Amino acid sequence: MSKVLFLSVLLFSTVTYYAQSWIPLDGIPSGRHHPVGFALDGKGYVVTGTNSADQPSRDFYEYDPLTDTWQTLTDFPGPARSFAIGVVHDGKAYMGFGASNFSYLRDFWRYDAQIDQWTQLSSCVCSGRRHPAMIAIGNRIYVGLGDDATGDLNDWWMYTMDTDSWVKIADLPGDPRHHPFQFNAGGEIFAGLGHGGNFIYRDWYKLDTASNTWTAMQLFPGEARVAGTQFNWNNSGFVLSGDGDNHSFMATGEMWRYIPGTDSWTQFTPHPGVSRWAPGSFVINDEVYFFGGLNRQTSQYPTDLWKFDLAAATVSINEERRTELAVFPNPAVDFIQWQGEQHITNAILYNTIGQKVLSAPEDLNRMDVSGIEGGMYVLKLYTASGLIKTTKILVQH
């Protein structure tokens, strides 16, 4: 993100955010980036990651949301690591991969919270790797992308729980990359974004597990990004925080919801402060808990914990869109869209000195802004009765 746009984002990034707030909680015992976070049986867990001494760890913590307290558990029994990945399926957590100093790992583990026990499973027959994607669906877990000693990867592998075995599946059709975003949304596998070579990506893909084929979806509408956290909730997937298109912090810790049925994204309230590199998250009872990562603005390892009520925020968004005219996304990259009960007959975009820049015809509820310069603009929306909404829009490229 350019320095010219940074102040504008600070001033106007709240234009489309909703009333639901992030709530501070008891901080994690030790700051870290690239932790693995998951929730089981109503409690949250954080394991491994790079600690504040810049060393891979075996630390393992449990969070109880009823008492807002943390408990230190017995260390993870595998090698200390960072850049690992994990997922929850059928009441158990699965975790593995990552790196221990300069050793790339491919081991795979299952954690049962009811008996507080880790079990080592068959290692992937793929190369060891850092920053991979991991997604669970059915009785299978899909792992792919990341980087190893040769560089960035685009291969994918499938683990079958019943046979404790791995098999290679179709490669991602996009460029090789590491630290992507990924999730199971509505029973389908999605992955994309991330960092490969000199590029930070916005492309997005869906895997058809029956035909073993990938399909390119619409580009992510926000700034290209890498090294955030992700989670799934209520048949949707979420992208939260991370580095922006210059591999540095963004002015806000953006959160976006992906709805698979419409291949569309909606922006939620960002977490407090600037975005973080490689944070963690877990979801308990319709609330997402956010922690860790590295604050690149201050070079500090935050120990704070925040929660956000996803169900309440969704109700707030739906209510606003039913009763008002919502304009999104903001910031915008390729397009601006509006949605509401009112029939918009004209939409005009002005620059900050009042000059008309773009307009959209009647019955088209979006405006293409991909061809204009980045900066702050003013959008005015009209019905047959006249001007109904004026809002500031930040355009980023």
C-alpha positions in Angstrom: 0.0 0.0 0.0 1.5 3.4 -0.9 2.4 5.9 1.7 0.2 8.5 -0.1 -2.9 6.3 0.6 -2.0 5.4 4.2 -3.5 8.4 5.9 -6.6 8.3 3.8 -7.2 4.7 4.9 -6.9 5.7 8.6 -9.4 8.5 8.1 -12.0 6.8 6.0 -11.7 3.0 6.5 -14.8 2.9 8.7 -17.2 4.0 6.0 -18.7 0.5 5.5 -17.9 -1.2 8.8 -20.7 -2.1 11.1 -21.5 -1.5 14.7 -20.3 -4.8 16.0 -17.0 -4.4 17.9 -13.9 -6.5 18.8 -13.7 -7.2 22.5 -10.4 -7.5 24.4 -9.7 -10.6 26.5 -7.0 -12.1 28.6 -3.8 -12.2 26.5 -2.0 -15.3 25.4 0.9 -16.3 27.7 3.6 -15.7 25.1 3.6 -13.7 21.8 4.4 -15.6 18.6 3.9 -15.5 14.8 2.8 -18.5 12.7 1.0 -20.2 15.6 -1.5 -23.0 14.8 -4.9 -22.2 16.4 -8.0 -24.5 16.7 -11.0 -25.0 18.9 -12.3 -28.3 20.4 -15.1 -28.9 22.8 -15.7 -25.3 23.6 -12.1 -24.4 24.2 -9.4 -22.8 22.1 -5.9 -24.1 21.5 -2.6 -22.5 20.4 0.4 -24.7 19.5 3.9 -24.1 18.1 5.0 -20.9 16.2 8.0 -18.6 16.3 8.3 -17.1 19.8 9.5 -13.7 20.8 13.1 -15.0 20.9 12.7 -15.7 17.1 12.9 -19.5 17.8 10.5 -22.3 16.7 8.6 -23.6 19.6 6.7 -26.7 21.0 4.5 -24.5 23.3 0.9 -25.6 23.8 -1.8 -23.5 25.4 -5.5 -24.0 26.2 -8.0 -21.1 26.4 -11.3 -21.3 28.4 -13.8 -18.7 27.2 -16.0 -19.2 30.2 -13.3 -18.0 32.6 -11.3 -16.0 30.1 -8.1 -17.8 31.3 -5.2 -19.6 29.7 -3.6 -22.9 30.8 -0.1 -24.1 29.7 -0.3 -27.7 28.5 2.4 -30.3 28.0 4.6 -29.3 25.1 3.7 -30.7 21.6 5.6 -34.0 21.4 6.9 -33.5 17.8 9.9 -31.3 16.8 9.7 -27.6 17.6 8.5 -25.7 14.6 7.0 -22.6 13.0 5.1 -22.1 9.7 3.0 -25.2 10.4 -0.7 -25.6 9.6 -3.7 -27.2 11.3 -7.4 -28.0 10.9 -10.3 -29.5 12.9 -12.4 -32.4 11.8 -14.9 -34.6 13.6 -13.9 -33.4 17.1 -10.2 -33.7 16.7 -7.4 -31.5 15.5 -4.9 -32.3 12.8 -1.5 -30.5 12.5 1.8 -30.8 10.8 4.4 -29.6 8.3 6.3 -26.3 8.9 10.0 -25.8 9.6 12.4 -26.3 12.5 15.2 -23.8 11.7 16.2 -24.9 8.2 14.6 -28.3 8.3 11.4 -28.7 6.3 8.9 -31.0 7.9 6.2 -33.3 6.5 5.1 -35.1 9.7 1.4 -35.2 10.6 -0.3 -35.4 14.0 -3.8 -35.7 15.5 -4.8 -34.2 18.8 -7.7 -35.5 21.0 -8.7 -32.9 23.6 -10.8 -35.3 25.6 -7.8 -37.4 26.6 -5.2 -34.6 26.0 -3.2 -36.8 23.7 -1.2 -36.3 20.4 -0.9 -39.2 18.0 1.6 -39.3 15.2 0.0 -40.3 11.8 1.7 -41.2 8.5 3.9 -38.5 7.2 3.0 -37.0 3.8 4.8 -38.7 0.9 5.3 -35.2 -0.5 8.3 -32.9 0.2 8.5 -31.3 3.6 7.3 -27.7 3.4 6.5 -24.5 5.2 3.4 -22.3 4.9 1.1 -24.9 3.2 -2.7 -24.9 3.0 -4.7 -27.5 4.9 -8.5 -28.2 4.5 -10.7 -31.0 5.8 -13.8 -32.3 4.1 -15.5 -35.7 4.6 -12.9 -38.2 5.9 -10.1 -36.5 4.0 -7.6 -33.7 4.5 -6.1 -31.8 1.6 -2.7 -30.3 1.8 -0.9 -28.2 -0.8 1.2 -25.2 -1.8 3.8 -23.8 0.6 7.6 -23.7 -0.1 10.4 -26.2 0.4 14.2 -26.1 -0.2 13.5 -25.7 -4.0 11.2 -22.8 -3.7 7.4 -22.2 -4.0 5.1 -25.1 -4.7 1.7 -25.7 -6.3 1.2 -29.4 -5.7 -1.6 -30.9 -3.7 -2.0 -34.1 -1.7 -4.9 -35.9 -0.1 -4.8 -37.7 3.3 -7.5 -40.4 3.9 -8.3 -40.9 7.6 -9.6 -44.4 7.2 -6.4 -45.8 5.7 -3.9 -43.3 7.2 -2.4 -42.8 3.7 -1.5 -40.0 1.3 -2.0 -39.7 -2.5 -1.2 -36.9 -4.9 -4.0 -35.0 -6.6 -4.3 -32.2 -9.2 -1.9 -29.2 -8.9 -3.3 -25.7 -8.4 -3.5 -24.2 -11.9 -2.2 -20.8 -10.7 1.4 -19.9 -9.9 3.3 -21.7 -7.1 3.0 -19.9 -3.8 3.4 -20.1 0.0 1.3 -18.9 2.9 -2.0 -18.8 1.0 -5.5 -18.5 2.5 -7.8 -21.5 2.4 -10.9 -23.0 3.9 -13.9 -25.4 3.6 -16.9 -23.2 2.8 -20.3 -24.8 2.2 -18.7 -28.2 1.9 -16.3 -27.1 -0.9 -12.5 -26.5 -0.9 -11.2 -23.0 -1.7 -7.6 -21.7 -1.8 -5.7 -18.8 -3.2 -4.0 -15.5 -2.5 -0.5 -15.9 -0.9 3.0 -15.0 -2.1 5.1 -16.5 -4.9 8.3 -15.1 -6.4 7.9 -11.4 -6.4 4.1 -11.4 -6.4 1.4 -11.2 -3.8 -1.8 -12.7 -5.3 -5.5 -12.0 -5.4 -6.5 -15.1 -7.5 -9.0 -17.6 -5.9 -9.7 -21.2 -6.8 -12.2 -24.0 -6.0 -11.4 -27.7 -6.0 -14.0 -30.2 -7.3 -13.1 -33.2 -5.2 -15.2 -35.5 -7.4 -13.5 -34.7 -10.7 -10.2 -33.7 -9.2 -10.2 -30.3 -11.0 -9.6 -26.7 -10.0 -11.7 -23.8 -11.2 -10.6 -20.2 -11.1 -13.2 -18.0 -9.2 -13.6 -14.2 -9.1 -10.5 -12.3 -8.0 -10.5 -11.3 -4.3 -11.9 -7.8 -4.3 -9.5 -6.4 -1.6 -5.8 -5.7 -1.6 -3.7 -8.7 -2.6 -2.4 -10.3 0.6 -0.4 -13.0 2.3 0.3 -14.4 5.7 -3.0 -13.8 7.5 -5.3 -16.2 9.2 -8.5 -17.8 8.0 -11.5 -19.8 9.4 -14.8 -21.1 8.3 -18.2 -20.4 9.9 -21.8 -20.9 8.9 -21.0 -22.3 5.5 -18.8 -19.4 4.7 -15.0 -18.8 4.8 -13.2 -15.8 6.3 -9.9 -14.0 5.5 -8.5 -12.0 8.4 -5.5 -9.7 8.6 -2.1 -10.5 7.0 0.3 -8.4 4.9 -0.8 -6.4 1.9 0.4 -6.2 -1.7 3.8 -4.9 -0.7 4.3 -7.6 1.9 4.0 -5.1 4.8 1.3 -4.1 7.2 -2.0 -2.7 6.0 -3.6 0.3 7.8 -6.4 -1.9 9.2 -6.7 -5.6 10.1 -9.2 -6.3 7.4 -11.7 -9.2 7.7 -13.7 -10.5 4.7 -16.4 -13.1 4.4 -16.6 -15.4 1.3 -20.0 -16.8 0.3 -19.4 -19.7 -2.0 -22.9 -19.8 -3.5 -22.5 -16.4 -5.0 -18.7 -16.3 -5.3 -18.8 -13.0 -3.5 -17.0 -11.3 -0.6 -18.3 -9.0 2.2 -16.1 -6.9 4.4 -16.6 -7.1 8.2 -15.2 -4.9 11.0 -11.3 -5.0 11.0 -9.5 -6.1 14.1 -8.0 -3.2 16.2 -4.7 -1.7 15.0 -2.8 -2.3 11.9 -2.8 -5.7 10.2 -0.5 -8.4 11.5 1.9 -10.8 9.8 1.1 -14.5 10.5 -1.4 -14.3 13.4 -3.7 -17.1 14.5 -7.4 -17.6 15.2 -10.1 -20.1 16.3 -13.9 -20.0 16.4 -16.0 -20.9 19.5 -19.8 -20.6 19.6 -20.2 -18.1 16.7 -17.3 -16.0 17.9 -13.9 -15.7 16.3 -10.8 -15.2 18.6 -7.8 -13.5 17.1 -4.3 -13.4 18.6 -0.6 -13.4 17.9 1.3 -12.6 14.8 4.0 -9.9 14.3 3.1 -6.2 14.3 5.4 -5.0 11.5 4.8 -1.3 12.4 6.3 -1.7 15.8 8.3 -5.0 15.3 6.6 -6.4 18.4 5.0 -9.7 19.1 1.5 -8.8 20.5 0.1 -11.0 23.3 -3.4 -9.5 23.2 -6.5 -11.7 22.5 -9.7 -10.3 20.8 -13.1 -11.8 20.1 -15.7 -10.8 17.5 -19.3 -12.0 17.4 -19.9 -13.2 13.8 -23.6 -14.0 14.3 -24.4 -10.5 15.6 -22.3 -8.8 12.9 -24.1 -10.8 10.2 -27.5 -9.8 11.6 -26.2 -6.1 11.6 -25.1 -6.3 8.0 -28.3 -7.9 6.8 -30.4 -5.4 8.7 -28.5 -2.5 7.1 -28.8 -3.9 3.7 -32.5 -4.4 4.1 -33.3 -1.0 5.5 -30.5 1.2 4.0 -28.3 1.3 1.0 -25.0 -0.5 1.5 -21.9 0.4 -0.6 -19.0 -2.1 -0.7 -16.2 -3.0 -0.8 -14.4 -0.1 0.7 -11.5 0.2 0.0 -12.3 -0.8 -3.6 -9.9 -2.3 -6.2 -11.8 -3.3 -9.3 -15.4 -2.3 -8.6 -17.8 -0.6 -6.2 -21.2 -2.2 -5.6 -24.4 -1.1 -3.9 -27.3 -3.0 -2.5 -30.6 -2.1 -0.9 -34.3 -1.8 -1.3 -34.1 1.5 -3.1 -34.0 1.6 -6.9 -30.9 3.5 -8.0 -31.4 5.4 -11.2 -27.9 7.1 -11.3 -24.5 6.7 -9.7 -21.8 9.3 -10.1 -18.2 9.2 -8.8 -16.4 12.5 -8.1 -12.8 13.2 -7.2 -12.0 15.3 -4.1 -12.2 18.6 -6.0 -15.7 17.9 -7.3 -14.9 16.7 -10.8 -17.1 13.9 -12.3 -14.9 10.9 -12.9 -17.3 8.0 -13.6 -21.0 7.2 -13.8 -23.0 3.9 -13.9 -26.3 3.5 -15.9 -29.6 2.7 -14.3 -30.2 -0.9 -13.2 -26.5 -1.6 -13.0 -25.7 -1.9 -9.3 -21.9 -1.7 -9.7 -19.2 0.6 -11.1 -15.9 -0.4 -12.6 -13.1 1.6 -11.0 -10.2 -0.6 -12.3 -9.2 2.1 -14.8 -8.9 5.1 -12.6 -6.1 6.3 -10.4 -6.0 5.1 -6.8 -7.1 7.7 -4.2 -10.1 9.1 -2.3 -13.4 9.7 -4.2 -17.0 10.6 -3.4 -19.8 8.4 -4.6 -23.3 9.9 -5.0 -26.3 7.6 -5.5 -29.7 8.8 -6.8 -33.2 7.5 -7.0 -36.0 9.0 -9.1 -36.7 11.3 -6.2 -33.1 12.7 -6.1 -29.9 12.2 -4.1 -30.2 9.4 -1.5 -26.6 8.6 -0.4 -23.2 10.2 -0.4 -20.2 8.2 0.8 -16.4 8.5 0.6 -14.7 5.6 -1.3 -11.0 4.7 -1.2 -9.8 3.2 -4.5 -6.6 1.1 -4.3 -4.6 -0.6 -7.1 
